[in-house]
Amino acid sequence: MTATVSLDPSGDPSGRSDLQNLLNAISAIPQDGATIIMTAGDWYLPAGQVVIALPAPVWIFGYGAIVHAVGGGSGDLIRMYNPVSNGSASSPVYGGGVLGLVLDGSKAGAGSTLDGATWVGRAVQNVS
């Protein structure tokens, strides 16, 4: 059974607290994967700082969570991919994804993706 952790937004518009809380949850993900629940509210994250590169399935649920880019950094608000492939770099092993987040990348710097996120080989649903 995979672990589940629920995180609340900090209310810190600098993004430091939300970033640290999310990175702590990511670093504690066990080998069989995890579900991270970002509870409803306003989240603040600097672009290019949240990278989930694990072979285990990781799910992020965020219904009612709005993630705002802060700090003017470039890159994705959340980048998730599986570094393990089935013999080809273009054929990742699938599993995990993001459901229900609203991503506001309007304050992300140049070089950021239009939608604020990159998911390679992962499911993306109800993300706006």
N, C-alpha and C positions, 0 to 999 in steps of 0.2 A: 504494500500500500504506500502511495506517495504521501509526503508531508504536505500540510496545508498551513499557510501563515496568512493572517489578516493584518493589514497595515492601514492606519488612519493617516490622512493628510495632516501635516504639522501646522499649516497656516503660515509658515515662514516663507515670505515671497522671495527671499534670496535664493531659495532652492537647496541650500546646504543641508537642512534637516531632512527633507524628503529624499534627497539623493543618498545621504548616509543610511537612512532607514531601509531604502530599497536595496542598496548595495550589500548591507548586512544580511538581508533576507536571501539575496542571490548567492552570497558566499556560503550560506548554510544549507544550500540545496544538496540533499543526499544523492547517491548514485542512481537511485531508481526514479528521480525526478521530484517535482513539487508543483503545487498550485499556490500562486500568490494572489491574494485578493486585495485589490486597492479599493478601499471603501469610498463611498460617494463624497464628493467635495472637490475643492480646488487643490491640485498638486502642482508643484513648481520644480522643474528639473532643468539643469543646463544641458544643452544639446551636446551630443558626442560623449557623454559620460556613462550611460547605461548600456552595457554590452553583455548579453547572455549568450555565451558560446559553450554549450554543454551538449553531450550526446544523449542525455536523458530528456524525456519529455518535460517541458516546463510550460505551465499554463498561467497566464495573467488574466484575471477577471476584474473588470473595472466598471460595472454598470453604475452610472451616475458620477464617475470620476472624470474630471477634466484635467488633463496634463498640459500645463503652460510652459513653453520654452522661456528660460530666463538667462540673463548673462551675455546674450549676443554671440555665444559660441556657435561653431558650425558642426554639422553632423546630425545624426538622427537623435530624436528624443529617446527612442528605445530601439536598439539593434539586437535582433535575436537570430541566431543561426546554430546549426549543428556542425561542429568541426569534423565529424566523422562522415566519411562517404562510403559507398559500396564499391570502391575501386576507381571512381572518377570524381574529380573535383566538382563537376557539374551535376553529379547525382547524389545529393545529400540523403542521409537517412532521415525519414520524416518523423515528426512527433511534436506535440505541443503547439502553442499559439497564443493569441491575444484576442480577447472577446470584450466588447462593450466600452472600450476607452474612447474618449473624445480627445484628440491631440490638437493642440493649438501651437503650431510651429511658426506663427506670424512674427515672433521676435527672435527666431533662430537666425544665425548669421549665414553669410554666403556659403554655398557648398552643401547646405542641408537639403534633404529630399523634400519634395513638395508636400508629402503627407506626414512628414515628421518621423517616419519609421521605416525600418528595413527588416523584413522577415524572409529568410531563405529557407524553404522547405518546412514552413510552419503554416498553420491555419490562421487566417485573419477574418474575423466576422464582427459585424456591427461596430466597426471603428469608423469614426467620422473625423 
